[in-house]
Each structure stands twice: as C-alpha cells, then as structure tokens.
Amino acid sequence: MAPTQNLRDAANWLGYSYLFVRMLRSPALYGVPLGAVDADPLLLDRRLDLAHSAAVLLDRNNLVRYDRKTGNFQVRGVTQTGHEVDGSCTNDFDCARETAFTTPMVHFLPHGGSR
C-alpha cells in the first residue's frame, strides 16, 4: 500500500488489518458499541475513530503533524534531518522495542491492558 497521507487512508488501511476482523467477530471486546455492526457493517466510523485517536497521539508526540480540519498527515522532522521525504519516518525516531510492541495493544485490550 501507499504511505498513509490522511485519516481516510488510515481508516482504509485498518480495513485490511487483523484488528478489523477481530472487531467484527468480537465487537464488545474491542469497544465497538452495541448495534454498531448492524448500522455500519464495515465499521468505518469505528476505524475513523481509531485512526483519529492514533493521529492525535502521534501529533502530541511530534511524530506527525495532524490537521484535524482536513484530516491530513505530514511527517515531522524529515526535512530537518536532511533525508528525502518518502512518507517514512522510521529511521528518524528511536523507539524502544518494548514501547513499539506493547503500547499500541494496551488500547485494544479489555480493562486498559491489564490481564
């Protein structure tokens, strides 16, 4: 897939994820409101909400610039480091492995990540 440029792209990308399949199979477990699957069989509203929440967190941590009015994303810091703008910022930020693999899942586990 092409780089995610905006909120709609992010919601579409989530439609190809295993998270989407799990939300359809166990809606309550993943915070999907009762009756939402009947009203929105593709859970587009829920995927847009998740993409918006992620974009807000990324913007707050200065990883992307998120324009809430247009829904567009812009990678931060790429031009400051002299790298070409290719839609990827993975080389520009150092994330601990524990953070990268555990923090996002906390938002999708019941009871705020406690097991």
C-alpha positions as CSV (number, residue, x, y, z in Angstrom):
1,M,0.0,0.0,0.0
2,A,1.0,3.6,-0.5
3,P,2.0,5.7,2.5
4,T,-0.9,6.8,4.7
5,Q,-1.5,10.5,3.9
6,N,-4.7,11.2,5.7
7,L,-7.4,10.0,8.1
8,R,-9.4,8.2,5.3
9,D,-6.2,6.3,4.2
10,A,-5.6,5.2,7.8
11,A,-9.2,4.0,8.2
12,N,-9.0,2.1,4.9
13,W,-5.7,0.6,6.0
14,L,-7.3,-0.6,9.2
15,G,-9.9,-2.4,7.0
16,Y,-7.1,-4.7,5.8
17,S,-5.9,-5.5,9.3
18,Y,-6.5,-8.4,11.6
19,L,-7.8,-5.9,14.1
20,F,-10.7,-5.3,11.8
21,V,-11.5,-9.0,11.6
22,R,-11.3,-9.3,15.4
23,M,-13.6,-6.2,15.8
24,L,-16.2,-7.9,13.5
25,R,-16.0,-11.2,15.4
26,S,-15.9,-9.8,19.0
27,P,-17.2,-6.2,18.8
28,A,-17.7,-5.8,22.6
29,L,-14.2,-6.9,23.3
30,Y,-12.8,-4.2,21.1
31,G,-15.0,-1.3,22.3
32,V,-17.4,-1.4,19.4
33,P,-20.8,-0.1,20.6
34,L,-23.8,-2.4,20.7
35,G,-25.6,-2.3,17.4
36,A,-22.7,-0.6,15.6
37,V,-22.0,-3.6,13.4
38,D,-25.7,-3.6,12.3
39,A,-25.7,0.1,11.5
40,D,-22.2,0.2,9.9
41,P,-21.2,-3.4,8.7
42,L,-17.8,-2.3,7.6
43,L,-17.2,-0.4,10.9
44,L,-16.0,2.7,9.0
45,D,-17.0,5.0,11.8
46,R,-15.0,2.9,14.4
47,R,-12.0,2.7,12.1
48,L,-12.1,6.5,11.6
49,D,-12.3,7.0,15.3
50,L,-9.3,4.7,15.9
51,A,-7.3,6.4,13.2
52,H,-8.2,9.8,14.6
53,S,-7.1,8.7,18.1
54,A,-3.8,7.4,16.8
55,A,-3.2,10.5,14.8
56,V,-3.8,12.7,17.9
57,L,-1.2,10.6,19.9
58,L,1.3,10.8,17.0
59,D,0.8,14.5,16.8
60,R,1.1,15.0,20.5
61,N,4.4,13.1,20.4
62,N,5.7,15.1,17.4
63,L,5.9,12.2,15.1
64,V,3.4,13.6,12.6
65,R,1.6,16.9,12.1
66,Y,-2.2,16.1,12.1
67,D,-4.5,18.7,10.6
68,R,-7.8,17.9,12.3
69,K,-9.8,20.1,9.9
70,T,-8.6,18.4,6.7
71,G,-7.6,15.0,8.2
72,N,-4.2,15.2,6.5
73,F,-0.9,13.9,8.0
74,Q,2.5,15.3,7.5
75,V,5.7,13.6,8.7
76,R,7.6,15.8,11.1
77,G,11.4,16.2,11.2
78,V,12.2,14.6,7.9
79,T,13.3,17.8,6.2
80,Q,15.2,18.9,9.3
81,T,17.4,15.8,9.2
82,G,18.2,16.2,5.5
83,H,16.5,12.9,4.5
84,E,14.4,12.7,1.4
85,V,10.7,12.9,2.1
86,D,9.4,9.4,1.2
87,G,6.5,9.1,3.6
88,S,8.6,7.2,6.1
89,C,9.9,8.4,9.4
90,T,11.0,5.1,10.9
91,N,14.7,6.0,10.6
92,D,14.3,9.4,12.2
93,F,12.9,8.2,15.5
94,D,14.3,5.8,18.0
95,C,11.6,3.7,19.7
96,A,12.4,1.0,22.3
97,R,11.2,-2.4,21.2
98,E,9.0,-2.7,24.3
99,T,7.2,0.5,23.5
100,A,6.7,-0.3,19.9
101,F,5.2,-3.7,20.6
102,T,3.2,-3.2,23.9
103,T,1.9,0.4,24.0
104,P,-0.4,0.2,21.0
105,M,-2.0,-3.1,22.2
106,V,-2.8,-1.6,25.5
107,H,-5.5,0.5,23.8
108,F,-7.2,-2.6,22.4
109,L,-7.1,-5.0,25.4
110,P,-10.0,-5.1,27.8
111,H,-9.5,-3.3,31.1
112,G,-6.9,-1.0,29.8
113,G,-4.3,-3.7,29.2
114,S,-4.5,-5.5,32.5
115,R,-4.6,-9.2,32.0
